[in-house]
Amino acid sequence: MNHAFEEKEYSKRFDLALWKKLLTFCKPYKKKMILLGFFMLSLAGIDVLFPLMSKYAIDNYVIPGNTDGIIWYAIVFLAMVVVQALNIFFFIDIAGKIEMYLTYDIRKKGFLHLQELSFNYYDKTPVGWLMARMTSDSQRLGSFISWGLVDMVWGGSLMILISIVMLIMNLKLALITMTVVPVLVIMSIYFQKMILKAYRKVRKTNSKITGAFNEGISGAKTTKTLVRESENLKEFQVHTTDMYNSSVKAAIFSSLYLPAILTLGSIGTGLALWFGGEGVIAGVVTYGTLVAFISYSVQFFEPLQEMARVFAELQNAQASAERIFSMIDEVPQIKDNSQVTQEFGSIMKMKQENWPEIKGGITFENVTFCYKEGENILENFQLDIKAGETIAFVGETGSGKSTVVNLACRFYEPTRGSIKIDGVDYRERSMLWLHSNLGYVLQTPHLFSGTIKDNIAYG
């Protein structure tokens, strides 16, 4: 197991710079996002009109027993239903596409960058951690940006419109109905903070579990050879127990939060019914107004719950963004300088026409190298291999045989000294040029999923 790697703690405050960086992924879909916002505003507007339509029907048709103009009323109501159905269809379609596009782009960016990172990054970073970044974190970001936009635009505009309509209809009744809002906001902030804290630990532990799965499967032969099954199981149980405890804690807070919100919402509705009913009896409030207020009080608290969830998910998504960008922003320890890239090309854009012919001479000049600072594997190492010459390295395990080969392939670079290919420092040549001209047969070959033919063709 990789115990050397420990994931860092990320900021719990809103990071504007990070979100600006993340929004660069949204630029290609700016028009789609604006269109999505339009449909959500339209959806909120229609949602607000339905209770008004009910009020109009009760006050003008039901109570008086009048049917004049009811056909036109039915036509308008049906048209609103059709518009609402179209709004729902288009916003689900657009939001779903934005989620898929963003997730794809984030994963593509991450995968391309992983191709450019040096071996030392993979030496210190567990595969499970990388897998979690490329899968669950990327998916979470794509989902939050698309569906979070839906909930924020719809919820915010619906609450504003409902508040305006209620205040215009009956100022006193509106203020009474909304007295529970401050309590609800404070309660939402508290519960979502506690839920987020628990889920942060769940995600962190999940990365460790993913890493343990990967190492357990890839290292199964070693585990069985060394009879480490029992110890590995104990280590794995520690992670799963941590995840179980954190998940249960989050579930407890979630189970308390929803009933509390529903109770407060019911209190708001009850206040509207109580004082509105008194107004109806006193003749100062119409039946239609009372029904509309009850509908609005129910509608008002639904987007508030959704927005509280979105604000909680904001921290959730920010944690995912920080993890992904910590990977994407990782600078390769070994890379070609700008002059070499300009002349010979990059991994994704080769300039093979400028590649010099290789003869095969390799020279190590006073090479010192260490994987960890202060622990030299090679010190002032000298070696001159002529073109066409065959040599063999013989020595004890850990004496540096593989290190010499890895340095020659430029998987790592010397701490001091230089390595020359055909008399030229290999840092003055493209890594892709060098790797394309070297045949490196691994001690333990890796077979990719597919046929033997596919694997041979891959090489």
WORADA-V582166 format. One record per helix or strand of 2 or more residues. SS is the DSSP state (~ for helix, > for strand). FROM is the first residue (numbers start at 1). TO is the last residue. Records with the same first field share a line. If there is no record, write none. Layout:
SS = FROM-TO / FROM-TO
//
This chain:
~ = 16-62 / 70-116 / 119-124 / 127-169 / 171-218 / 220-225 / 229-282 / 287-328 / 338-344 / 352-354 / 401-408 / 426-428 / 431-437 / 452-458
> = 362-372 / 375-385 / 416-421 / 424-425
//
